[in-house]
Amino acid sequence: MQVVAAGVEPVGTVSVLDRGRVVGTIELEAGDGGRGTLAISGLGRGIHLLTAQFAGTDAVRGSTTLLPSTVLVF
């Protein structure tokens, strides 16, 4: 995932949620280019709707993905 902001490199916490339940977090640090990777384990079988929430900082406003990513676990 990547957080993009005009004129500043985003740092801070990104939470990944499955229908509103946090399933993991990523800490974006200086030098990451606003990018992070998360391995999610423990998702049960079925369809999962994942969204990401960037907490925001003094320099960058927080935000949430507009549309969920659909993941199917067999």
Secondary structure by P-SEA (a helix, b strand, c coil): ccccccccccbbbbbbbccccccbbbbbcccccccbbbbbccccccbbbbbbbccccccbbbbbbcbbbbbbcc
